[in-house]
């Protein structure tokens, strides 16, 4: 029963198929008007702690704020840009009206897809571009890092901190500087040994790094890695630690001073409500403690009352703007004055930090 | 001051090398019989999550270790059926196993993300453990660290001092000849592959039980691949595998100490040192073409179909 297809037949069939598809598409479009479909690409499956876990809080917040007026679809393990582009296009083509990227690596692909779907709202965490229908948002980690630094400076015996970060990039170097500045604000002679893993996740190496720092006399381990291995190793060795992204106190029940965590819920919910109301505007947001995007994990029970009072005061002052973590005078490792007395580091410089403050023992570049 | 830093560096070296020793020594036996199993990374992950799950359920560490070894053997059985019985391409089958192991372990480990285990106890040898430097470096580790060394010695003795070891090597050198004189080539390769799998499982178990007692997805972080490379660069000789693992672990720990001290070298370069140093040293000591020809199994990676 194989019929010979002429070219004209073929065109006719294709046209018919296209019409069917189009009909189906408009149907789904019509439905999407009633329920907001939100698409979110996550870099990894949701774990108990870490970056993706904090984004899943935003998903939960949208659901609880909007109930059955929203349908949230998540695709996880989307890290590579080429995968991300396919996922974003898929979301947009299947009637999602609000689409989130959750990583720096999503920035370029989402910026390529967004112009092709002008009626869809795109928003990208750690994204760098803002277009007609693409926003970007990021957290002021350094505000939380500064508070963690105050706790570290107060609780350290010798004022020697140790920092473990993934890569020597501004997103990690900036908070590292803020931690030491926080510590120096309560104990001027504080120093910080710094180690970069040059990998995003290697629990074994993170533990070795923590042990190396402890052996070198550091008694507060400030970890800015995705796994709790360093915080756990500090607990096992009986030294203090600070965590990052999520509260890691399950892995260090007595020794995690605090953790500076991120909570994107307010951004996710506002985006969703604005899209439904029809007044969503693409914007670049960079929020911290005041907006609740950066939150401190509960302080360790071992922190005495007077230190808690200092921390509470500092948190209030950062929220009100009275305390600027990057206020001058700030010198770099070489002793050169980078921020003059009375000045505050410009936002652009904070976001492109590629130098270490005085008191850092470690190498940024060759 | 020197002793103060020397002890944690050397002691850290031995700890960091242990998972590599397990995985590499198992793979060495498999490769000696002509089987390349690129699934080591995946099997290690399956071993890690199995050990974590069993220990988390409250069973003692040695049960968790045994379970991980069993799970590793089982995972390599999947590979063996594909690559040995069905004679599919060994490299493709191994890669598939790595992908399977990574996904399967993530699936099983999904609920373990917030859990923390107690590490297995360190052995305290009277007198020896109290010696300065040598004591804490050599005689203050857990049983799994010593087991890795014992297994390495046993593998050396097995391969070079027993008839069964000779048969394994013959199967790797000339499978058709071994078959012709009556040895069950496929069966022997099954055994070596499953030994390799159980060792990779143990290497993975070491991560969960002793090294970092938590579960993080893909927490082996490429150690399976390092183990595979060690076997080749060590020219398929157990002693050199041990040396290579210590070297890799040692430089890894050392570069972390160097970074912490603030040495004026970019961290990217320091982080790549373990790879560079291990390759250079092992290639240098194994560069003799005679040694390579004598040790590289001739039928490595080739499927065996009995002829005649």
Interface residues (C-beta under 8 A of the other chain):
Chain A: X44 X45 X47 X48 X49 X162 X168 X193 X194 X195 X196 X197 X198 X199 X201 X202 X203 X204 X205 X206 X207 X208 X209 X211 X212 X213 X215 X216 X218 X226 X227 X228 X229 X232 X233 X236 X250 X251 X360 X361 X362 X363 X364 X365 X366
Chain B: X4 X5 X8 X9 X12 X16 X19 X106 X110 X113 X114 X115 X116 X119 X207 X211 X212 X213 X214 X216 X217 X218 X219 X221 X222 X223 X252 X253 X256 X257 X259 X260 X261 X262 X263 X264 X265 X266 X267 X268 X269 X271 X272
